[in-house]
């Protein structure tokens, strides 16, 4: 019965998405140095240094994302104090994307969450200015440097690690082969500035942020306003026509006690699994399914291998985050391996799996380690470059480290999800 229902819902979603009418007269080549918001943007990490088009005049490009899910998940814990979950549609999510080509090599990006799990009302995610040419200062100014340099600043997500390039950003789910993001989800929107260099196959990023998700100028006795410093070094090379190899290492450092705690909790949209681990009594947590250590005086490192041979694709995460001895000398390690096979004439179909674990202690003196694991198995179909339908089975377990009175003691959730989305 459940299988029949899932089949019916899947067919309904496909029909709904395929009959949606999208009318927009915007040539992708007109927007410069831009990762396409479609299947063409798959496996693109840093903004490309290919120009993409000539500048004629100021142009505004309006785009968007829409995602709809059918969820059939069960959950449980040792306390048996969770709400009952049924099988139904979740509240759809939507983004409004505005990109403006201001001058040759100078563009502005702004994203608004029109509807999300955590904010049903419209909420500005953030925006940034990206500079790939300095001709607006003087024609030809530093062209030899800007051929491989990008300067970005604003209040938006910053470039720590490679995982944020493959995650779902509210309704922009087209780059994520699954439905959930990673357990320790490195994504935050802060005031930042960064310089990216891409020369031949080498990549280097250096940047800083103010370490704050919620911006304010109020100072009290606890305010230390420490900056966060981050960077990345790596190589990304198309070794042959069939084989691409990428390997990067990233770091994030903050010595503050009132800043820098948002690296794994800066997404205002909320988690991608709805209603999970919600107690019968008490307040629901829109971010359940993720783990945020909320370390102060934080040091984080993330290593990301990416390999693609023909249709076979692997992406990995090896990550460590710790705090200072003063703050308890805690540490967590995240591991993730994702293996996909893309096939079809344009690789419009894919199947694959992801296994993700987080393990560690909030304080070195804790008697036992926290351990969380998640398995995702699924596949998808790009009906067009802008329309995708996904099906996944997922299972997440909280294995160790929680007190007998904790809602996470013996907790787990598993089930089937279907997601259909449009991005343009």
Secondary structure, DSSP 8 states (H G I E B T S, - for coil): -HHHHHHHHHHHHHHHHHT--------GGGS-S---SSGGGTT--S--SS--S---S-EEEEEEEEEEEEEEEEEE-TT--B----EEE---EEEEEEEEEEETTEEEEEEEEEE-SS-SS-EEEEEEEEES--TTTSTTTTHHHHTSEEEEEEEEE---SSGGGSS-BTTB-TT-SSSS--SS---BEEEEEEEEEEETTEEEEEEEE-S-SS------TT-----EEEEEEEEEEE-SSSEEEEEEEEEEEE--SSSS--TTTB-SS--SS-STT-BSSS---TTTT------SS-EEEEEEEEEEETTEEEEEEEEEEE--TTTT--EEEEEEEEEEEEESTTS-EEEEEEEEEEEEESSTT-SS-EEEEEEEEEEEEEEETTEEEEEEEEEEEEEES--TTSTTTT-EEEEEEEEEEEE-
